[in-house]
Amino acid sequence: MLASGLLLVALLACLSVMVLMSVWRQRKLGGKLPPGPTPLPFIGNYLQLDTEQMYTCLMKLSKRYGPVFTVHLGTRRVVVLCGYDAVKEALVDQAEEFSGRGENATFDWLFKGYGVVFSNGERAKQLRRFSITTLRDFGVGKRGIQERIQEEAGFLIQAFRDTCGAFIDPTFYLSRTVSNVISSIVFGDRFDYEDKEFLSLLRMMLGSFQFTATSTGQLYEMFYSVMKHLPGPQQQAFKELQGLEDFVARKVEQNQRTLDPNSPRHFIDSFLIRMKEEKNNPNTEFFMKNLVMTTVNLFFAGTETVSTTLRYGFLMLMKHPEVEAKLHEEIDRVIGRNRQPKFEDRAKMPYTEAVIHEIQRFGDMIPMGVSRRVIKDTKFRDFFLPKGTEVFPMLGSVLRDNKFFSNPEDFNPQRFLDDKGQFKKSDAFVPFSIGKRYCFGEGLARMELFLFLTTILQNFCLKSPQAPQDIDVSPKHVGFATIPKTYTMSFLAR
Ligand code: D3G
């Protein structure tokens, strides 16, 4: 009895000391967590949020609590950064502190901290470095990949010709084309457009990407520990993600049998070679799990973001036919009809460059960013963020920051042009994020967007079954991703 009493006192004393120490440590670093609505146990701020429109809800909270505030998604404590200043001060001025990766409950179900995108620490560093170098080795940023993109654009033009101007849903036309560029790099070859397995992989990526944008997908972000065991749309998303892993794992296995250590054919080969080189290093990050997961990362991110941007872009262009007309004019004047567009043409095509920027700004592909985490106790402005705190850099709020973009809700390429019609950069153009973990596919994505868009418009006029004023460019879903409404269109040969 006495012993257990003493134990209790000792425990309480320990607890008090720990609480006092953490308060003291916070004081020493100055300040406290950013303000925010009071959370309830387990559900956090669920009652203040609408999972159908998380982005909008968080922006409303920032009106009340300021550009830096704290919210609880279930038991996840997240610091939300709104507007250019807050995002830039954190991700660039304090780049090291904010370089950790936060959670994405849906994707984490598959990745579990492996692979380049959703990992942390030394693993993330090693895999990122290796991925960037290897993409470059396979032509990214050089003539090699430009030629691959041009060739693929040719196949797309033929596929559109074959539709003979019929109204079609462009989704899988665009995703097959875009995916074949990254597929050539990671698997060493493109897929045939008729390949059934390819189409099923594209459905898996589209399906799981869309899921993260839905209300259930956002609810899952809060209550994944329970929801992962329950039936619902999340189970379908898991199946799709698992399908991607299974496919890549099979590909890797096939490649292992034919690997020539002296001549890597693609990203997977290069990784396998690195695995061999490091097989005696007990701390290596180059092992099978990271190979498979990093390959899924590149395949997925390299497919879904660019193809969704193009799909959304065409809808915007049909809504604004005067913009399409000016693109046609610039393409005809600078490139003409008799040769394929090349990336160097971009320098002479400020209008096209402005339109692509405006499509990406308006499209707002990843509105809340890919979540980050502070990797150490961090003083930020007057606040204290304990090591491990998750951070949402609200990229959409930067892309619509009215200190940089007037009437940000309007689609207006003119905002990226000066009065002489020259292209005008904006620091608040951050669709690829900024700081240590910005998207390293940025260069590839930009080259694809330019070459695909110009090649398509060089050859076709876009036609909607609806009048421009009836086209709805508001998104179908906004969650982790922004997803445009489903639509049909026709490609009329010029
Ligand atoms: C999704 C699933 C696996 N790996 C990457 C992604 C993804 C979607 C959008 C982005 O990453 C941002 N680059």
Boltz pocket constraint, residues with backbone or C-beta under 6 A from the ligand:
constraints:
  - pocket:
      binder: B
      contacts: [[A, 107], [A, 117], [A, 296], [A, 297], [A, 298], [A, 300], [A, 301], [A, 304], [A, 305], [A, 366], [A, 370], [A, 439]]
      max_distance: 6.0
